[in-house]
Amino acid sequence: MSNTTFPAPTEHMAVELASQPDTWARAVDMSAEQRILPASGARIAVVGCGTSWFIAQSYAWLRESGGHGQTDAFAASEAFVDRGYDAVVLLSRSGTTTEILELADTLRSVTTIGITGDTSSPLMGAVDEIVALPFADELSVVQTRFATTALALFRASLGEDLTAAIADAQTAVAEDLDADLVGAEQYTFLGRGMATGLAHEAALKMREASQSWTESYPSMEYRHGPIAIAAPGRVTWQFGETPEGLADQVRATGARFEAGTLDPMAELVRAQRVALARARAKGLNPDAPRSLTRSVILDER
């Protein structure tokens, strides 16, 4: 018998992910802060790292497809922002991420808007405008509510009614989890449009919290190779509308096709809960995942 011991799971991630219906509702009511965000017609870039980059992708798709102006999403380390943008939005839960702060320091001729959960962070003084979401900040290393609350703020700023999304999140928080879904060998998350970034984020959550084998793709790209790993005991999980014929093709492999019926942000909450359940089943502590810290702060060279 192995003598290996595991840290006892703590409850920060559980509490924080369950609070999302409430934090989304608070973001919807932040009308003054929403007016700080770039106005319709402005050409903008949205920048983040990790989770924040995936949320930037979702916001960019919503803003541009909604006719509000060109919107590009970049990872901070690979950002091409010297393109005559009217504004750059920098998203960082901690406000301490090295790549974000270094990028902010280089942006002298463009309006910068920071979104953060920590009102004592260096980002507060590194940008022209700030939107603080301290009520959505987190103790867990694994992000849940800050990311989705920021996206709720973005969606509300674009004129969306999030009433149905918040109701879906309440469903996602309360429903019983399917044991077969939790116990799968492998997961592939798919999304279209706004849901693509959320599919990438779902895969990241599963890797971070439970060390699970996950992948993610735009839905229409899945048949261009990745479907080869679909097999019995594995899950292909669609966020948003399913492309015609895809469900049958996945089921033909013996894999489970999980067609998300909730708003994609709420579907992400379901995936967060599965990640948490898998972490607990493995004896892992999702609040302090292996090799991760709350913020990536690089040593000065």
Sequence and secondary structure as in RCSB ss.txt:
>XXXX:A:sequence
MSNTTFPAPTEHMAVELASQPDTWARAVDMSAEQRILPASGARIAVVGCGTSWFIAQSYAWLRESGGHGQTDAFA
ASEAFVDRGYDAVVLLSRSGTTTEILELADTLRSVTTIGITGDTSSPLMGAVDEIVALPFADELSVVQTRFATTA
LALFRASLGEDLTAAIADAQTAVAEDLDADLVGAEQYTFLGRGMATGLAHEAALKMREASQSWTESYPSMEYRHG
PIAIAAPGRVTWQFGETPEGLADQVRATGARFEAGTLDPMAELVRAQRVALARARAKGLNPDAPRSLTRSVILDE
R
>XXXX:A:secstr
          SHHHHHHHTHHHHHHHHHT HHHHTTS  TT  EEEEESTHHHHHHHHHHHHHHHTTS  EEEEE
GGG   TTT SEEEEE SSS  HHHHHHHHH  SSEEEEEES TTSGGGGTSSEEEE GGG  SSSS SHHHHHH
HHHHHHHTT   HHHHHHHHHHHHS   HHHHT SEEEEEE THHHHHHHHHHHHHHHHH   EEEEEGGGTTTT
GGGG  TTEEEEEESS  TTHHHHHHTTT EEEE  S HHHHHHHHHHHHHHHHHHHT  TTS TT  SS     
 
